[in-house]
Amino acid sequence: MKPITAILIGVFTLLALAYGIHSIVYRRDRGDKKRVLFHAGFVLATILLGLAFIGHYPYNRYGFLQIMIYLWCAYSGFVLAYYFKALGQQRVIFAGFALFYLFFILLKFILFDNRNFYLRTPLNVCNLVLVFIVLRPFVKNRMLDNYSLTLGVLGAIMNFFLGAWHNDSYNNTSVYIPGDLGFYYIEVIEATLVHAFFLSFCAYAFMTKAIIPRVREMMKNFIWIVPLFIVLIFTNQIYEGDFFFTGVLRETPPPLIALYYSLPGIFTVTLGGRVFEINILDNLIVLAGSFGILSLATFALVRLDKAVKR
């Protein structure tokens, strides 16, 4: 067992014990079965997360470690909302999220040498969420908040099911994890934690009413997302990038690549002496699908918010 694995197991075990003892002596919870189960569930999730690091290699989709990281991060958002509801406390928590994601932004630019990364940051779905979270302590905007809440949840779910930073993902499209690093490979850590903690942020913001999902704000987001999407179709071909997953690089989900080449309607456009290839039908389908998914997610959050108020 690697020393770092043993340390992580110990840290999460101690954290679970400390939280368990605190919840037992916390007077407000005595005699309340729901709250006792709530605390006990988080204690169990924390212990299981620590134990999950024993089998951190190979780190594949749907592995025990990946499942527990996403589950624990989602659970921790509700725990934070339970304890820190006051406006002043919310500011501290959101500042903490901002510092956390600012660290990962710096980590990307300092440690990553993957050229594709620089061609996808910051103008991509989840990377925009990351940037908006960093800016949130300084910029309060309902439209950007709604983007972060809705796309944050969707981005985390998409990364869980479609993330390509794991061995054996998408056959030949995953990033190979060298040696026995498993989860400790830097690009795996970054991709997993950035997306998993979106669930923490969104759960906390939703439960404390710091961000209230609104259909109107979702519609406003599409006013700038659609033209940006169109611009990035050309940008990807100029710089061989993959902004908004409209390119055909390794990180683009294979179903989207297959859809692009299987549909009729591929046209070429010459601008400034440069030839661009565009599949109009494919792009319309991707935009319509994105609009539909985002609309359903927003409506679901709005309904959930109403249900919670009741």
C-alpha positions in Angstrom: 0.0 0.0 0.0 1.3 3.4 -1.0 2.0 5.8 1.9 -0.4 8.4 0.4 -3.1 5.7 0.2 -2.6 4.9 3.9 -2.7 8.6 4.8 -5.9 9.2 2.9 -7.6 6.2 4.5 -6.5 7.5 8.0 -7.7 11.1 7.2 -11.1 10.0 6.1 -11.5 7.6 8.9 -10.6 10.3 11.5 -12.9 12.7 9.7 -15.8 10.2 9.9 -15.2 9.6 13.6 -15.0 13.3 14.4 -18.2 14.0 12.5 -19.9 11.1 14.0 -19.0 12.1 17.6 -20.0 15.7 16.8 -23.4 14.6 15.4 -24.1 12.5 18.5 -23.5 15.2 21.0 -25.1 17.9 18.8 -28.2 18.6 20.9 -30.4 19.8 18.1 -30.4 16.3 16.6 -31.3 14.3 19.7 -34.4 12.3 19.1 -34.7 13.3 15.5 -34.4 10.0 13.5 -34.1 11.7 10.1 -31.2 13.9 11.2 -29.5 10.9 12.9 -29.8 9.0 9.6 -28.5 12.0 7.7 -25.4 12.2 9.8 -24.9 8.5 9.9 -25.1 8.3 6.1 -22.4 10.9 5.8 -20.2 9.1 8.3 -20.6 5.8 6.4 -19.9 7.6 3.0 -16.7 9.1 4.5 -15.4 5.8 5.8 -16.2 4.1 2.5 -14.4 6.9 0.6 -11.3 6.3 2.7 -11.4 2.6 2.1 -12.0 3.1 -1.6 -8.5 4.4 -2.1 -7.1 0.9 -1.4 -8.1 -0.1 -4.9 -7.3 3.1 -6.7 -5.7 1.3 -9.7 -6.9 0.8 -12.3 -9.0 3.9 -12.1 -11.9 3.2 -14.5 -15.4 4.6 -14.9 -17.9 3.1 -12.5 -15.2 1.9 -10.2 -15.7 1.9 -6.5 -13.4 4.9 -6.0 -15.0 7.0 -8.7 -18.5 6.3 -7.4 -17.6 7.1 -3.8 -15.8 10.4 -4.8 -18.9 11.7 -6.6 -21.3 10.4 -3.9 -19.3 12.0 -1.1 -18.9 15.3 -2.9 -22.7 15.5 -3.5 -23.4 14.5 0.2 -20.9 17.1 1.5 -22.8 19.9 -0.3 -25.9 19.0 1.7 -23.9 18.8 4.9 -22.5 22.2 4.3 -26.0 23.6 3.7 -27.2 22.0 6.9 -24.5 23.8 9.1 -23.8 27.0 7.2 -27.0 28.8 6.1 -26.4 32.4 7.3 -25.5 35.0 4.6 -22.1 35.6 6.2 -21.4 31.9 6.3 -22.4 31.5 2.7 -19.9 34.1 1.6 -17.1 32.2 3.4 -18.2 28.9 1.8 -18.4 30.4 -1.7 -15.0 32.1 -1.2 -13.7 28.6 -0.3 -15.1 27.1 -3.5 -13.5 30.0 -5.4 -10.1 29.4 -3.9 -10.4 25.6 -4.5 -11.1 26.1 -8.2 -8.6 28.9 -8.6 -6.0 26.4 -7.4 -7.0 23.9 -10.1 -6.9 26.7 -12.8 -3.3 27.4 -11.7 -2.5 23.7 -11.5 -3.6 23.3 -15.1 -1.4 26.0 -16.5 1.6 25.1 -14.4 1.6 21.3 -14.6 -0.3 20.3 -17.8 1.8 20.0 -21.0 -1.1 18.6 -23.1 -1.6 21.0 -26.0 -5.2 20.0 -26.3 -5.9 21.4 -22.9 -4.8 24.9 -23.9 -7.1 24.7 -26.9 -10.1 24.0 -24.7 -9.7 26.4 -21.8 -11.6 28.4 -20.7 -14.3 28.3 -23.4 -15.9 25.0 -22.7 -19.0 24.0 -20.8 -17.5 22.8 -17.5 -14.5 25.2 -17.7 -16.9 28.1 -17.9 -18.7 26.8 -14.7 -15.2 26.7 -13.1 -14.5 30.3 -14.0 -17.9 31.5 -12.9 -17.5 29.9 -9.5 -14.1 31.7 -9.1 -15.7 35.0 -10.1 -18.9 34.6 -8.0 -17.6 36.2 -4.8 -16.9 39.4 -6.9 -19.6 39.2 -9.6 -23.2 38.5 -8.7 -25.3 37.7 -11.7 -28.5 35.6 -11.8 -27.9 34.5 -15.4 -24.3 33.2 -14.7 -25.5 31.6 -11.4 -28.2 29.7 -13.3 -25.6 28.6 -15.8 -23.3 27.4 -13.0 -26.1 25.5 -11.2 -27.6 23.8 -14.2 -24.4 23.1 -16.2 -22.5 22.3 -13.1 -24.9 19.4 -12.3 -25.0 18.3 -16.0 -21.2 18.6 -16.3 -20.6 16.4 -13.3 -23.0 13.8 -14.5 -21.5 13.8 -18.0 -18.0 13.5 -16.6 -19.1 10.5 -14.5 -20.6 8.6 -17.4 -18.5 9.9 -20.3 -15.2 11.1 -18.8 -12.2 9.9 -20.9 -9.5 10.4 -18.3 -9.6 6.7 -17.3 -8.0 3.6 -18.7 -10.2 1.6 -21.1 -12.6 4.6 -21.6 -13.8 5.0 -25.2 -11.4 2.2 -26.3 -8.6 4.3 -27.9 -9.7 7.7 -26.7 -8.7 7.6 -23.0 -5.6 9.1 -21.5 -3.3 6.3 -20.6 -2.5 6.2 -16.9 1.2 5.3 -16.5 2.6 2.8 -14.1 0.5 2.2 -11.0 -0.5 5.8 -10.4 -4.2 5.2 -10.9 -6.2 8.0 -9.3 -2.9 9.8 -8.4 -2.2 10.6 -12.1 -2.4 14.5 -12.1 -4.9 14.7 -15.1 -7.2 12.1 -13.5 -7.2 14.0 -10.1 -7.9 17.3 -11.9 -10.7 16.0 -14.1 -12.4 14.0 -11.3 -12.2 16.5 -8.5 -13.2 19.5 -10.6 -16.3 17.8 -11.8 -17.2 16.0 -8.5 -17.0 19.2 -6.5 -19.5 20.8 -8.9 -22.0 18.6 -7.1 -20.9 20.0 -3.7 -21.2 23.6 -5.0 -24.6 23.1 -6.7 -26.1 21.2 -3.7 -24.9 23.9 -1.3 -26.1 26.8 -3.5 -29.5 25.1 -4.1 -30.2 24.1 -0.5 -29.3 27.5 0.9 -31.3 29.3 -1.8 -28.1 31.2 -2.7 -28.9 30.3 -6.3 -32.6 29.8 -7.3 -33.1 28.1 -10.7 -35.2 30.2 -13.1 -36.4 29.3 -16.6 -36.0 33.0 -17.7 -32.3 33.0 -16.8 -31.8 29.7 -18.7 -33.3 31.4 -21.8 -31.0 34.3 -21.4 -28.0 32.0 -21.3 -28.8 30.7 -24.7 -28.7 34.2 -26.1 -24.9 34.1 -25.8 -24.3 30.4 -25.8 -25.7 29.9 -29.4 -23.5 32.5 -31.1 -20.5 31.4 -29.1 -21.1 27.9 -30.2 -21.2 29.0 -33.9 -18.0 31.0 -33.5 -16.2 28.1 -31.9 -17.1 25.8 -34.8 -14.7 27.9 -36.9 -12.3 28.4 -34.1 -11.8 24.7 -33.6 -10.8 24.3 -37.2 -8.4 27.2 -37.1 -6.6 26.1 -33.9 -7.4 22.4 -34.0 -9.3 22.8 -30.7 -12.3 21.2 -29.2 -14.2 24.1 -27.6 -17.8 23.2 -26.6 -17.0 19.7 -27.9 -17.6 20.7 -31.5 -14.2 19.5 -32.7 -13.1 15.9 -33.4 -10.2 15.6 -30.9 -9.7 12.7 -28.6 -11.8 14.2 -25.8 -14.9 14.7 -28.0 -17.4 12.0 -27.2 -17.2 9.4 -30.0 -21.0 9.4 -30.5 -20.7 13.1 -31.5 -17.9 12.4 -33.9 -19.9 9.5 -35.4 -22.9 11.7 -35.7 -21.0 14.4 -37.5 -19.7 12.0 -40.2 -22.9 10.0 -40.6 -25.2 12.8 -41.4 -25.6 14.4 -44.8 -25.2 18.1 -45.3 -21.4 18.7 -45.0 -20.5 22.0 -46.6 -17.3 23.8 -47.2 -17.0 27.5 -46.7 -14.0 29.7 -47.8 -13.2 32.6 -45.5 -10.1 34.7 -46.0 -8.6 32.1 -48.2 -9.2 29.3 -45.7 -11.5 26.4 -46.2 -13.8 25.4 -43.4 -15.9 22.2 -43.2 -19.3 22.5 -41.6 -22.1 19.9 -41.1 -25.0 22.2 -40.7 -27.5 19.4 -39.8 -25.2 18.0 -37.2 -24.6 21.3 -35.6 -28.4 22.0 -35.5 -29.0 18.6 -33.8 -26.3 19.2 -31.2 -27.7 22.7 -30.5 -31.2 21.4 -30.3 -30.2 18.6 -28.1 -28.2 20.9 -25.8 -31.2 23.3 -25.6 -33.5 20.4 -24.8 -31.3 18.9 -22.1 -30.6 22.2 -20.5 -34.3 23.1 -20.6 -35.3 19.8 -18.9 -32.6 20.2 -16.3 -33.7 23.7 -15.5 -37.4 22.8 -15.3 -36.5 19.8 -13.1 -34.5 22.1 -10.7 -37.4 24.6 -10.6 -39.9 21.9 -9.7 -37.5 20.5 -7.1 -37.1 24.0 -5.6 -40.9 24.3 -5.4 -41.1 20.9 -3.8 -38.5 21.7 -1.2 -40.3 24.9 -0.3 -43.5 23.0 0.5 
